[in-house]
Amino acid sequence: MASEKKVLGFEEVSQHNKTKDCWLIISGKVYDVTPFMDDHPGGDEVLLSSTGKDATNDFEDVGHSDTARDMMEKYYIGEIDSSTVPATRTYVAPVQPAYNQDKTPEFMIKILQFLVPILILGLALVVRQYTKKE
């Protein structure tokens, strides 16, 4: 761990609640787990759901191994100022963009949703016209 302890306020820590910028509070210590998001066995959603609050219970309930606890040292960035942590806090889900696996632009998807049915209908009418007996 760092030799000089940095004390961070709860509001500052709670602002780091995105996939590309994720900080957690565990046992009074603050960890920047951003580099670990892709490698976490439970997925990044698990880490994101623990932002903006004291994640100690979430961490302890899972029963992490000694190896996982040892890994935490490299993500340590400071201590939390306990006077700034609210007694109870309602969960506010982090804002995430809509899931788009293939990264296709949104407008292309909307255009295709409109054009594909029209093309299928047109094809059906053409096939009907050519197969129709007179």
Salt bridges, closest charged atoms under 4 A:
ASP21 OD2 - HIS16 ND1 2.62
ASP58 OD2 - LYS53 NZ 2.95
GLU60 OE1 - ARG69 NH2 2.97
